[in-house]
Amino acid sequence: QAARLYRQAFPLVDVSVLSDEEILTHKGVALMELVQKHIRCRDMLEWVPQLVELLNAGYNTAEQRNVVLSYILLNGHTLDLSQFVHQLIEQSPEHETM
């Protein structure tokens, strides 16, 4: 089955050209796509609302959310890390598990 998959051409998506609104419709992969698109932005606080929307949507497992959040904290940029984390926690109904 893997040989069949990798011998065929498969489409690649350039998330940098997709609008955030379109990405938000991609359900299970939307969180990863949004993070990949914005990970190098000047300040992650700018996209907290979209991130919170996806974290609260229930499309991803707790493990997937934790991996993405770890990736953001290790590789993202913000002028105020404590404010970024505070906003994520405050706006998440499952804040005890974040």
N, C-alpha and C positions, 0 to 999 in steps of 0.2 A: 504494500500500500504506500509506503514512503517513497519507493522508487517511482511509482506512478505520479505522485504529487510533485516530486522535485524534477521530473523530466519535462514537465509542462510549464509554460510561461504562466506566471500568476501576477495579478496587478499589484503595484505598489501605490501607496497613497502618500502624497506630500501634504502632511497636515498643516504646514505653514500657509498653504493657499486656501484652506477651508475656513469658513467663518466659524466663530465660536458657536453660533446658533445651530449650524449644521452639525458640528461635533457633538453638541448636547443631545442630538437625536440618535446617536450611535450606541446608546444604551451601554452594554457591557464593556465596550472598548473606549467609550467616551472619556472616562477618567484618565486613562493612559494617554490618549490622544491630546487631551487638553494640557496635561502636564508636559508632554513632549513639545507641544507648540510654544508654551510660555515659560519653560524652565529657565531660560536665559534673559527673561525680561528684567528691567531695572528694579522693580519692586513687586514681589509676589502679592502684596496687599491689594493690588489692582484687580486681581482675578479671584479673590476669596469668594465672592458671591457665586460664581460659576462652579468653583471647586466644592463649596458647601452643598450646592444643589445636587451635584453628582454623588458626593459622599452620603447624602441623605436619601438618594433615590433607591437604594437597595439593590443595585445591579451587580455589585461586587461583593466578594466574600470579605470577612474581617482580615484575612491574611493579605489579600490583594490591596485593601485600603492601607494596611500597615506598611506594606512594601512601598507603595506610592508615596505615602507621607514621609517615610524614611528617606526616599530618593529626593523629595522636595527639600527636606531639612538639610541634607548633605550637599546638594548641588544647586539649590535655588538661591536667589538673591532677594534681600529685603532690607529696608532701612531700619526696621524695628521688628526683630524676630519675636520678641515677647508679645507684641501686639498681634502679629500674624497668628501665632499659636493660640492666643486668647480668643481671637475672633473665630477660629476653627472650632475650638472647644465650646464656646458660648452658643454657636449656631447649630451645633450637632445634638440631636436628641439622644445619641448614644455616647455623650461626652465622657462618661465614666470609663469607656473602653478605649479612648483615644490616647 
